[in-house]
């Protein structure tokens, strides 16, 4: 379960974007359904 680091809500949306070189993993962006906070995680 992914929780928002700002408000702790556990309903988040995510999408993946290739932000670096094609041979590197994608970056996953998350957005909280409650407060709208956006953060990212690298694979």
mmCIF file as Biopython writes it, N, C-alpha, C and O atoms, coordinates in Angstrom:
data_model
#
loop_
_atom_site.group_PDB
_atom_site.id
_atom_site.type_symbol
_atom_site.label_atom_id
_atom_site.label_alt_id
_atom_site.label_comp_id
_atom_site.label_asym_id
_atom_site.label_entity_id
_atom_site.label_seq_id
_atom_site.pdbx_PDB_ins_code
_atom_site.Cartn_x
_atom_site.Cartn_y
_atom_site.Cartn_z
_atom_site.occupancy
_atom_site.B_iso_or_equiv
_atom_site.auth_seq_id
_atom_site.auth_asym_id
_atom_site.pdbx_PDB_model_num
ATOM 1   N N  . UNK A ? 1  ? 0.853  -1.187 0.000   1.0 0.0 1  A 1 
ATOM 2   C CA . UNK A ? 1  ? 0.000  0.000  0.000   1.0 0.0 1  A 1 
ATOM 3   C C  . UNK A ? 1  ? 0.890  1.238  0.000   1.0 0.0 1  A 1 
ATOM 4   O O  . UNK A ? 1  ? 1.811  1.358  0.807   1.0 0.0 1  A 1 
ATOM 5   N N  . UNK A ? 2  ? 0.599  2.146  -0.912  1.0 0.0 2  A 1 
ATOM 6   C CA . UNK A ? 2  ? 1.330  3.410  -0.976  1.0 0.0 2  A 1 
ATOM 7   C C  . UNK A ? 2  ? 0.516  4.464  -0.242  1.0 0.0 2  A 1 
ATOM 8   O O  . UNK A ? 2  ? -0.678 4.626  -0.496  1.0 0.0 2  A 1 
ATOM 9   N N  . UNK A ? 3  ? 1.163  5.177  0.664   1.0 0.0 3  A 1 
ATOM 10  C CA . UNK A ? 3  ? 0.494  6.242  1.415   1.0 0.0 3  A 1 
ATOM 11  C C  . UNK A ? 3  ? 1.132  7.585  1.084   1.0 0.0 3  A 1 
ATOM 12  O O  . UNK A ? 3  ? 2.332  7.680  0.828   1.0 0.0 3  A 1 
ATOM 13  N N  . UNK A ? 4  ? 0.308  8.605  1.096   1.0 0.0 4  A 1 
ATOM 14  C CA . UNK A ? 4  ? 0.804  9.954  0.860   1.0 0.0 4  A 1 
ATOM 15  C C  . UNK A ? 4  ? 1.727  10.360 2.007   1.0 0.0 4  A 1 
ATOM 16  O O  . UNK A ? 4  ? 1.339  10.256 3.170   1.0 0.0 4  A 1 
ATOM 17  N N  . UNK A ? 5  ? 2.940  10.821 1.700   1.0 0.0 5  A 1 
ATOM 18  C CA . UNK A ? 5  ? 3.857  11.234 2.765   1.0 0.0 5  A 1 
ATOM 19  C C  . UNK A ? 5  ? 3.424  12.529 3.451   1.0 0.0 5  A 1 
ATOM 20  O O  . UNK A ? 5  ? 3.910  12.847 4.536   1.0 0.0 5  A 1 
ATOM 21  N N  . UNK A ? 6  ? 2.532  13.264 2.838   1.0 0.0 6  A 1 
ATOM 22  C CA . UNK A ? 6  ? 2.078  14.523 3.423   1.0 0.0 6  A 1 
ATOM 23  C C  . UNK A ? 6  ? 0.891  14.317 4.372   1.0 0.0 6  A 1 
ATOM 24  O O  . UNK A ? 6  ? 0.921  14.781 5.512   1.0 0.0 6  A 1 
ATOM 25  N N  . UNK A ? 7  ? -0.156 13.620 3.900   1.0 0.0 7  A 1 
ATOM 26  C CA . UNK A ? 7  ? -1.371 13.502 4.726   1.0 0.0 7  A 1 
ATOM 27  C C  . UNK A ? 7  ? -1.662 12.084 5.196   1.0 0.0 7  A 1 
ATOM 28  O O  . UNK A ? 7  ? -2.537 11.889 6.039   1.0 0.0 7  A 1 
ATOM 29  N N  . UNK A ? 8  ? -0.946 11.079 4.669   1.0 0.0 8  A 1 
ATOM 30  C CA . UNK A ? 8  ? -1.128 9.709  5.114   1.0 0.0 8  A 1 
ATOM 31  C C  . UNK A ? 8  ? -2.265 8.956  4.445   1.0 0.0 8  A 1 
ATOM 32  O O  . UNK A ? 8  ? -2.521 7.799  4.778   1.0 0.0 8  A 1 
ATOM 33  N N  . UNK A ? 9  ? -2.947 9.594  3.511   1.0 0.0 9  A 1 
ATOM 34  C CA . UNK A ? 9  ? -4.069 8.949  2.823   1.0 0.0 9  A 1 
ATOM 35  C C  . UNK A ? 9  ? -3.546 7.823  1.944   1.0 0.0 9  A 1 
ATOM 36  O O  . UNK A ? 9  ? -2.459 7.931  1.375   1.0 0.0 9  A 1 
ATOM 37  N N  . UNK A ? 10 ? -4.316 6.738  1.829   1.0 0.0 10 A 1 
ATOM 38  C CA . UNK A ? 10 ? -3.806 5.572  1.098   1.0 0.0 10 A 1 
ATOM 39  C C  . UNK A ? 10 ? -4.423 5.375  -0.279  1.0 0.0 10 A 1 
ATOM 40  O O  . UNK A ? 10 ? -4.299 4.293  -0.853  1.0 0.0 10 A 1 
ATOM 41  N N  . UNK A ? 11 ? -5.082 6.388  -0.822  1.0 0.0 11 A 1 
ATOM 42  C CA . UNK A ? 11 ? -5.580 6.299  -2.198  1.0 0.0 11 A 1 
ATOM 43  C C  . UNK A ? 11 ? -4.757 7.246  -3.057  1.0 0.0 11 A 1 
ATOM 44  O O  . UNK A ? 11 ? -4.901 8.466  -2.977  1.0 0.0 11 A 1 
ATOM 45  N N  . UNK A ? 12 ? -3.895 6.666  -3.878  1.0 0.0 12 A 1 
ATOM 46  C CA . UNK A ? 12 ? -3.024 7.478  -4.721  1.0 0.0 12 A 1 
ATOM 47  C C  . UNK A ? 12 ? -3.112 6.997  -6.162  1.0 0.0 12 A 1 
ATOM 48  O O  . UNK A ? 12 ? -3.411 5.831  -6.422  1.0 0.0 12 A 1 
ATOM 49  N N  . UNK A ? 13 ? -2.852 7.894  -7.080  1.0 0.0 13 A 1 
ATOM 50  C CA . UNK A ? 13 ? -2.764 7.571  -8.502  1.0 0.0 13 A 1 
ATOM 51  C C  . UNK A ? 13 ? -1.295 7.601  -8.875  1.0 0.0 13 A 1 
ATOM 52  O O  . UNK A ? 13 ? -0.510 8.320  -8.257  1.0 0.0 13 A 1 
ATOM 53  N N  . UNK A ? 14 ? -0.919 6.828  -9.879  1.0 0.0 14 A 1 
ATOM 54  C CA . UNK A ? 14 ? 0.473  6.883  -10.314 1.0 0.0 14 A 1 
ATOM 55  C C  . UNK A ? 14 ? 0.575  6.709  -11.818 1.0 0.0 14 A 1 
ATOM 56  O O  . UNK A ? 14 ? -0.316 6.163  -12.468 1.0 0.0 14 A 1 
ATOM 57  N N  . UNK A ? 15 ? 1.689  7.190  -12.349 1.0 0.0 15 A 1 
ATOM 58  C CA . UNK A ? 15 ? 2.004  7.023  -13.764 1.0 0.0 15 A 1 
ATOM 59  C C  . UNK A ? 15 ? 3.513  6.938  -13.883 1.0 0.0 15 A 1 
ATOM 60  O O  . UNK A ? 15 ? 4.246  7.408  -13.012 1.0 0.0 15 A 1 
ATOM 61  N N  . UNK A ? 16 ? 3.970  6.334  -14.966 1.0 0.0 16 A 1 
ATOM 62  C CA . UNK A ? 16 ? 5.400  6.148  -15.178 1.0 0.0 16 A 1 
ATOM 63  C C  . UNK A ? 16 ? 5.863  6.939  -16.387 1.0 0.0 16 A 1 
ATOM 64  O O  . UNK A ? 16 ? 5.180  6.999  -17.410 1.0 0.0 16 A 1 
ATOM 65  N N  . UNK A ? 17 ? 7.039  7.548  -16.254 1.0 0.0 17 A 1 
ATOM 66  C CA . UNK A ? 17 ? 7.609  8.370  -17.317 1.0 0.0 17 A 1 
ATOM 67  C C  . UNK A ? 17 ? 9.076  7.996  -17.475 1.0 0.0 17 A 1 
ATOM 68  O O  . UNK A ? 17 ? 9.780  7.767  -16.492 1.0 0.0 17 A 1 
ATOM 69  N N  . UNK A ? 18 ? 9.523  7.938  -18.712 1.0 0.0 18 A 1 
ATOM 70  C CA . UNK A ? 18 ? 10.939 7.692  -18.984 1.0 0.0 18 A 1 
ATOM 71  C C  . UNK A ? 18 ? 11.651 9.036  -18.930 1.0 0.0 18 A 1 
ATOM 72  O O  . UNK A ? 18 ? 11.727 9.736  -19.939 1.0 0.0 18 A 1 
ATOM 73  N N  . UNK A ? 19 ? 12.173 9.403  -17.763 1.0 0.0 19 A 1 
ATOM 74  C CA . UNK A ? 19 ? 12.778 10.725 -17.590 1.0 0.0 19 A 1 
ATOM 75  C C  . UNK A ? 19 ? 14.279 10.725 -17.844 1.0 0.0 19 A 1 
ATOM 76  O O  . UNK A ? 19 ? 14.878 11.786 -18.025 1.0 0.0 19 A 1 
ATOM 77  N N  . UNK A ? 20 ? 14.888 9.550  -17.859 1.0 0.0 20 A 1 
ATOM 78  C CA . UNK A ? 20 ? 16.329 9.466  -18.073 1.0 0.0 20 A 1 
ATOM 79  C C  . UNK A ? 20 ? 16.601 8.673  -19.343 1.0 0.0 20 A 1 
ATOM 80  O O  . UNK A ? 20 ? 15.716 8.541  -20.190 1.0 0.0 20 A 1 
ATOM 81  N N  . UNK A ? 21 ? 17.790 8.152  -19.486 1.0 0.0 21 A 1 
ATOM 82  C CA . UNK A ? 21 ? 18.160 7.411  -20.697 1.0 0.0 21 A 1 
ATOM 83  C C  . UNK A ? 21 ? 17.254 6.198  -20.886 1.0 0.0 21 A 1 
ATOM 84  O O  . UNK A ? 21 ? 16.721 5.652  -19.920 1.0 0.0 21 A 1 
ATOM 85  N N  . UNK A ? 22 ? 17.091 5.791  -22.114 1.0 0.0 22 A 1 
ATOM 86  C CA . UNK A ? 22 ? 16.185 4.689  -22.442 1.0 0.0 22 A 1 
ATOM 87  C C  . UNK A ? 22 ? 16.604 3.371  -21.797 1.0 0.0 22 A 1 
ATOM 88  O O  . UNK A ? 22 ? 15.765 2.498  -21.577 1.0 0.0 22 A 1 
ATOM 89  N N  . UNK A ? 23 ? 17.887 3.217  -21.494 1.0 0.0 23 A 1 
ATOM 90  C CA . UNK A ? 23 ? 18.339 1.964  -20.879 1.0 0.0 23 A 1 
ATOM 91  C C  . UNK A ? 23 ? 18.252 1.990  -19.354 1.0 0.0 23 A 1 
ATOM 92  O O  . UNK A ? 23 ? 18.676 1.040  -18.696 1.0 0.0 23 A 1 
ATOM 93  N N  . UNK A ? 24 ? 17.707 3.063  -18.790 1.0 0.0 24 A 1 
ATOM 94  C CA . UNK A ? 24 ? 17.529 3.155  -17.341 1.0 0.0 24 A 1 
ATOM 95  C C  . UNK A ? 24 ? 16.055 2.982  -16.991 1.0 0.0 24 A 1 
ATOM 96  O O  . UNK A ? 24 ? 15.188 3.191  -17.839 1.0 0.0 24 A 1 
ATOM 97  N N  . UNK A ? 25 ? 15.767 2.604  -15.748 1.0 0.0 25 A 1 
ATOM 98  C CA . UNK A ? 25 ? 14.368 2.376  -15.352 1.0 0.0 25 A 1 
ATOM 99  C C  . UNK A ? 25 ? 13.525 3.646  -15.424 1.0 0.0 25 A 1 
ATOM 100 O O  . UNK A ? 25 ? 14.048 4.761  -15.430 1.0 0.0 25 A 1 
ATOM 101 N N  . UNK A ? 26 ? 12.217 3.451  -15.477 1.0 0.0 26 A 1 
ATOM 102 C CA . UNK A ? 26 ? 11.299 4.588  -15.515 1.0 0.0 26 A 1 
ATOM 103 C C  . UNK A ? 26 ? 11.201 5.243  -14.142 1.0 0.0 26 A 1 
ATOM 104 O O  . UNK A ? 26 ? 11.581 4.660  -13.127 1.0 0.0 26 A 1 
ATOM 105 N N  . UNK A ? 27 ? 10.686 6.464  -14.135 1.0 0.0 27 A 1 
ATOM 106 C CA . UNK A ? 27 ? 10.397 7.177  -12.898 1.0 0.0 27 A 1 
ATOM 107 C C  . UNK A ? 27 ? 8.901  7.092  -12.668 1.0 0.0 27 A 1 
ATOM 108 O O  . UNK A ? 27 ? 8.113  7.363  -13.574 1.0 0.0 27 A 1 
ATOM 109 N N  . UNK A ? 28 ? 8.505  6.716  -11.460 1.0 0.0 28 A 1 
ATOM 110 C CA . UNK A ? 28 ? 7.084  6.590  -11.132 1.0 0.0 28 A 1 
ATOM 111 C C  . UNK A ? 28 ? 6.652  7.817  -10.331 1.0 0.0 28 A 1 
ATOM 112 O O  . UNK A ? 28 ? 7.218  8.126  -9.283  1.0 0.0 28 A 1 
ATOM 113 N N  . UNK A ? 29 ? 5.634  8.509  -10.850 1.0 0.0 29 A 1 
ATOM 114 C CA . UNK A ? 29 ? 5.068  9.668  -10.169 1.0 0.0 29 A 1 
ATOM 115 C C  . UNK A ? 29 ? 3.787  9.252  -9.460  1.0 0.0 29 A 1 
ATOM 116 O O  . UNK A ? 29 ? 3.010  8.456  -9.986  1.0 0.0 29 A 1 
ATOM 117 N N  . UNK A ? 30 ? 3.570  9.790  -8.268  1.0 0.0 30 A 1 
ATOM 118 C CA . UNK A ? 30 ? 2.376  9.498  -7.483  1.0 0.0 30 A 1 
ATOM 119 C C  . UNK A ? 30 ? 1.644  10.796 -7.187  1.0 0.0 30 A 1 
ATOM 120 O O  . UNK A ? 30 ? 2.267  11.845 -7.023  1.0 0.0 30 A 1 
ATOM 121 N N  . UNK A ? 31 ? 0.307  10.721 -7.118  1.0 0.0 31 A 1 
ATOM 122 C CA . UNK A ? 31 ? -0.503 11.879 -6.738  1.0 0.0 31 A 1 
ATOM 123 C C  . UNK A ? 31 ? -1.558 11.427 -5.745  1.0 0.0 31 A 1 
ATOM 124 O O  . UNK A ? 31 ? -2.290 10.471 -5.998  1.0 0.0 31 A 1 
ATOM 125 N N  . UNK A ? 32 ? -1.634 12.112 -4.621  1.0 0.0 32 A 1 
ATOM 126 C CA . UNK A ? 32 ? -2.603 11.782 -3.585  1.0 0.0 32 A 1 
ATOM 127 C C  . UNK A ? 32 ? -4.002 12.204 -4.023  1.0 0.0 32 A 1 
ATOM 128 O O  . UNK A ? 32 ? -4.201 13.311 -4.523  1.0 0.0 32 A 1 
ATOM 129 N N  . UNK A ? 33 ? -4.975 11.301 -3.829  1.0 0.0 33 A 1 
ATOM 130 C CA . UNK A ? 33 ? -6.361 11.590 -4.205  1.0 0.0 33 A 1 
ATOM 131 C C  . UNK A ? 33 ? -7.014 12.574 -3.243  1.0 0.0 33 A 1 
ATOM 132 O O  . UNK A ? 33 ? -8.015 13.201 -3.591  1.0 0.0 33 A 1 
ATOM 133 N N  . UNK A ? 34 ? -6.465 12.720 -2.038  1.0 0.0 34 A 1 
ATOM 134 C CA . UNK A ? 34 ? -7.064 13.624 -1.056  1.0 0.0 34 A 1 
ATOM 135 C C  . UNK A ? 34 ? -6.474 15.037 -1.137  1.0 0.0 34 A 1 
ATOM 136 O O  . UNK A ? 34 ? -7.206 16.004 -1.351  1.0 0.0 34 A 1 
ATOM 137 N N  . UNK A ? 35 ? -5.159 15.156 -0.968  1.0 0.0 35 A 1 
ATOM 138 C CA . UNK A ? 35 ? -4.564 16.499 -0.875  1.0 0.0 35 A 1 
ATOM 139 C C  . UNK A ? 35 ? -3.911 16.967 -2.167  1.0 0.0 35 A 1 
ATOM 140 O O  . UNK A ? 35 ? -3.560 18.142 -2.283  1.0 0.0 35 A 1 
ATOM 141 N N  . UNK A ? 36 ? -3.738 16.068 -3.152  1.0 0.0 36 A 1 
ATOM 142 C CA . UNK A ? 36 ? -3.169 16.462 -4.429  1.0 0.0 36 A 1 
ATOM 143 C C  . UNK A ? 36 ? -1.656 16.525 -4.471  1.0 0.0 36 A 1 
ATOM 144 O O  . UNK A ? 36 ? -1.079 16.934 -5.478  1.0 0.0 36 A 1 
ATOM 145 N N  . UNK A ? 37 ? -1.006 16.126 -3.387  1.0 0.0 37 A 1 
ATOM 146 C CA . UNK A ? 37 ? 0.458  16.147 -3.334  1.0 0.0 37 A 1 
ATOM 147 C C  . UNK A ? 37 ? 1.037  15.195 -4.377  1.0 0.0 37 A 1 
ATOM 148 O O  . UNK A ? 37 ? 0.547  14.078 -4.536  1.0 0.0 37 A 1 
ATOM 149 N N  . UNK A ? 38 ? 2.076  15.629 -5.086  1.0 0.0 38 A 1 
ATOM 150 C CA . UNK A ? 38 ? 2.734  14.808 -6.109  1.0 0.0 38 A 1 
ATOM 151 C C  . UNK A ? 38 ? 4.171  14.545 -5.675  1.0 0.0 38 A 1 
ATOM 152 O O  . UNK A ? 38 ? 4.880  15.461 -5.258  1.0 0.0 38 A 1 
ATOM 153 N N  . UNK A ? 39 ? 4.592  13.292 -5.774  1.0 0.0 39 A 1 
ATOM 154 C CA . UNK A ? 39 ? 5.976  12.941 -5.489  1.0 0.0 39 A 1 
ATOM 155 C C  . UNK A ? 39 ? 6.406  11.862 -6.461  1.0 0.0 39 A 1 
ATOM 156 O O  . UNK A ? 39 ? 5.581  11.320 -7.197  1.0 0.0 39 A 1 
ATOM 157 N N  . UNK A ? 40 ? 7.700  11.545 -6.469  1.0 0.0 40 A 1 
ATOM 158 C CA . UNK A ? 40 ? 8.205  10.563 -7.425  1.0 0.0 40 A 1 
ATOM 159 C C  . UNK A ? 40 ? 9.134  9.577  -6.736  1.0 0.0 40 A 1 
ATOM 160 O O  . UNK A ? 40 ? 9.720  9.854  -5.690  1.0 0.0 40 A 1 
ATOM 161 N N  . UNK A ? 41 ? 9.241  8.418  -7.368  1.0 0.0 41 A 1 
ATOM 162 C CA . UNK A ? 41 ? 10.171 7.385  -6.924  1.0 0.0 41 A 1 
ATOM 163 C C  . UNK A ? 41 ? 10.894 6.858  -8.147  1.0 0.0 41 A 1 
ATOM 164 O O  . UNK A ? 41 ? 10.297 6.666  -9.206  1.0 0.0 41 A 1 
ATOM 165 N N  . UNK A ? 42 ? 12.187 6.626  -7.986  1.0 0.0 42 A 1 
ATOM 166 C CA . UNK A ? 42 ? 12.977 6.031  -9.060  1.0 0.0 42 A 1 
ATOM 167 C C  . UNK A ? 42 ? 13.037 4.535  -8.827  1.0 0.0 42 A 1 
ATOM 168 O O  . UNK A ? 42 ? 13.153 4.084  -7.688  1.0 0.0 42 A 1 
ATOM 169 N N  . UNK A ? 43 ? 12.959 3.771  -9.892  1.0 0.0 43 A 1 
ATOM 170 C CA . UNK A ? 43 ? 13.042 2.308  -9.775  1.0 0.0 43 A 1 
ATOM 171 C C  . UNK A ? 43 ? 14.443 1.917  -9.386  1.0 0.0 43 A 1 
ATOM 172 O O  . UNK A ? 43 ? 14.732 0.730  -9.233  1.0 0.0 43 A 1 
#
